[in-house]
Each structure stands twice: as structure tokens, then as C-alpha cells.
Amino acid sequence: MKKTLVGMLLLLITATSSCAVTQDPETEVSDPLTGPATKQLSQPATSAPTQKTPELERLEDIWDMAAARPGADIGQVFQLFRLKQSIGPRNLACYDETSGDVCEKIVEAINIVGLAEDQVTLLLDSLELPYRVVERDCELLMVTQEFIVGRVNLAVANGIVMGWASEGGRNFEESDSC
């Protein structure tokens, strides 16, 4: 009897000591096989932060300023921009039978009246919207009669956008600037 007890005790000791040598099953599941190559991949990359170009920083600043203006709905601008991209190629089609004049809706959501001309042109360029200045300092400019649906026509006085119209859509509103 003693022999069986000692045998079982030895068996139990060897079993527990062999379990202590192996890894815990939970850590095996959470930590899959890792070799030198996978350890390198799992470490976060320590690359230098990318430098933004001055143009990109300026564009971000203008978008931040435009988003903070009363009446601007930047969320709607980007939803409409995605719709514009699905309608047609860059700087072209802005009209859809179901959505109407998408370019006009984008410009309304930005609320460009009162912004500087260079700010507006950067915003419109970033949204791939066609535009042109048709009135500067209360004088109509010579422009082509080429019709582009959705092109934004700007009226500028002293470097500030005083009004806008969309070809095929909205007309200039009456302004007291001239």
C-alpha cells in the first residue's frame, strides 16, 4: 500500500513539475507563435513625424476658419462632395436629376460670402469645384459664354467675396456693395 501511495505521490509531483515548466495555456492562446520576424512587425513603428507642407497647413487653417463661421455646415459640405465625386469627374458635372445642383449646395453650405477671394479659391479648388470671377470691384469682367453646369461665378470687391451664383442655378443676390 505504501508503494502505491509513494508511486501516486511521485506521479503527482512529476506531473505538477512538468506543468510548471510548460507555459500557461491562456498565454499560449493570446500570444501566438512569435519568432524574431513577427516580433519586429508587432513593435510600433518609430518613424519621424511627417512634415506638412505650408500649403497644406494653410488649407487646413482656412477650413478650420470656414467651419467656425456662422451658417457654415462643413459636415454637409463633405457629404455633398462625395456625392459630387460619384456624379462626374473633377471640375465637371455637378448636376444630378435626383440631387439637383450639387455644386450650388456645397457653396451654400460653406457660406463663402465675406471670405477673402484667395481663401474661397483655395476652398473651391480643394473641393474640385469650377469657378471664375465675373465681377471685380463693381465692374463686370469679360468672360466666355461657355456654360458649365454648377460653375461658381464670384463677385469680388476689395478682395472679399461679396456674392456668388451657380451657372444653371442660383443668380446673384442683390448686394449693397456697389
C-alpha positions in Angstrom: 0.0 0.0 0.0 2.9 2.3 0.8 4.4 1.6 -2.6 1.2 2.6 -4.4 0.9 5.8 -2.2 4.5 6.7 -2.9 4.1 5.9 -6.6 1.0 8.1 -6.9 2.7 10.8 -4.9 5.7 10.6 -7.3 3.4 10.7 -10.3 1.6 13.7 -8.9 4.9 15.5 -8.2 6.3 14.8 -11.7 3.0 15.9 -13.3 2.9 19.2 -11.4 6.6 19.9 -12.0 6.2 19.2 -15.7 3.2 21.6 -15.8 5.3 24.3 -14.1 7.8 24.0 -16.9 5.3 24.5 -19.7 3.6 27.8 -20.5 0.2 28.6 -19.2 -2.4 27.7 -21.9 -4.1 31.1 -21.7 -0.8 32.9 -22.6 -0.3 30.5 -25.5 -3.7 31.5 -27.0 -3.2 35.2 -26.5 0.4 35.1 -27.6 0.6 33.1 -30.8 3.9 31.8 -32.1 6.3 34.6 -32.2 9.6 34.5 -33.9 12.1 37.2 -34.4 10.4 38.4 -37.6 6.9 38.7 -36.1 8.3 40.5 -33.0 9.7 43.1 -35.3 6.3 43.5 -37.0 4.4 43.8 -33.8 6.5 46.6 -32.4 5.2 50.1 -33.2 7.0 51.9 -35.9 9.2 54.7 -34.7 9.3 56.8 -37.8 9.8 60.6 -37.7 6.5 62.6 -37.8 5.7 63.7 -41.3 6.1 67.4 -42.0 3.1 69.2 -43.5 3.7 71.5 -46.4 3.0 75.1 -45.9 0.2 74.9 -48.5 -1.5 72.0 -46.6 -1.2 73.9 -43.3 -2.7 77.0 -44.9 -5.6 74.9 -46.4 -6.3 73.3 -43.0 -6.3 76.7 -41.3 -8.8 78.1 -43.9 -11.0 75.0 -43.5 -10.9 75.5 -39.7 -11.8 79.1 -40.1 -14.6 78.4 -42.6 -16.0 75.7 -40.3 -16.2 78.1 -37.4 -18.2 80.7 -39.3 -21.9 81.1 -38.5 -24.1 79.4 -41.1 -21.4 77.0 -42.3 -22.2 73.3 -42.3 -18.9 71.6 -43.1 -20.3 68.1 -42.5 -22.9 68.7 -45.2 -20.1 70.0 -47.5 -18.2 66.7 -47.3 -21.3 64.6 -47.8 -22.1 66.6 -50.9 -18.5 66.4 -52.1 -18.7 62.6 -52.0 -22.0 62.8 -54.0 -20.3 65.2 -56.5 -17.5 62.7 -57.0 -20.0 60.0 -57.8 -21.8 62.2 -60.3 -18.9 63.1 -62.5 -15.2 63.8 -63.0 -13.1 66.5 -61.4 -14.2 70.1 -62.3 -17.1 68.9 -64.4 -20.6 67.6 -63.8 -22.2 69.0 -60.6 -25.8 68.3 -61.5 -27.9 65.2 -60.8 -31.6 64.7 -61.6 -32.3 63.5 -58.1 -30.0 65.7 -56.1 -30.2 68.9 -58.2 -27.2 71.3 -58.4 -24.7 69.7 -56.0 -22.1 72.5 -56.5 -24.6 75.1 -55.5 -25.5 73.2 -52.4 -21.8 72.8 -51.5 -21.1 76.5 -51.8 -24.3 77.4 -49.8 -23.0 75.0 -47.0 -19.6 76.7 -47.0 -21.1 80.2 -46.7 -18.4 81.9 -48.8 -19.8 85.5 -48.8 -17.5 87.6 -46.7 -14.4 85.5 -47.1 -11.3 86.7 -48.8 -11.0 85.8 -52.5 -7.8 83.7 -52.0 -9.4 81.8 -49.2 -12.5 81.0 -51.3 -10.4 79.9 -54.3 -8.4 77.5 -52.1 -11.6 76.1 -50.7 -13.2 75.6 -54.1 -10.0 74.1 -55.5 -9.8 71.6 -52.7 -13.4 70.6 -53.5 -12.6 70.4 -57.2 -15.4 72.9 -58.0 -15.1 75.0 -61.2 -15.3 78.8 -60.5 -14.4 82.1 -62.0 -14.6 85.8 -61.0 -17.2 87.6 -63.2 -17.3 90.9 -61.3 -14.5 92.7 -59.6 -14.9 96.0 -57.7 -18.3 96.6 -59.2 -17.1 96.1 -62.8 -18.3 93.2 -64.9 -15.4 91.3 -66.3 -15.1 89.9 -69.8 -15.9 86.2 -69.6 -16.6 83.5 -72.1 -20.1 82.4 -72.8 -19.1 78.8 -72.3 -21.8 77.3 -70.0 -20.6 74.8 -67.3 -23.4 73.5 -65.1 -22.5 74.2 -61.5 -19.6 76.5 -62.1 -19.4 79.1 -59.4 -19.3 82.7 -60.6 -17.9 85.1 -58.0 -18.4 88.8 -57.4 -15.4 90.3 -55.5 -14.9 93.8 -54.0 -11.7 94.8 -52.4 -10.5 91.2 -52.3 -13.6 90.0 -50.4 -16.3 87.7 -52.0 -19.5 89.8 -52.0 -21.7 87.4 -53.9 -21.8 84.3 -56.0 -24.0 82.5 -58.5 -24.1 79.0 -59.8 -24.4 78.5 -63.6 -27.7 76.8 -64.3 -28.9 77.5 -60.8 -28.8 80.4 -58.3 -28.4 84.0 -59.5 -26.5 86.8 -57.8 -28.5 88.1 -54.9 -28.9 91.9 -54.6 -26.0 93.3 -52.7 -25.4 96.8 -51.5 -21.7 96.7 -52.1 -21.9 98.5 -55.5 
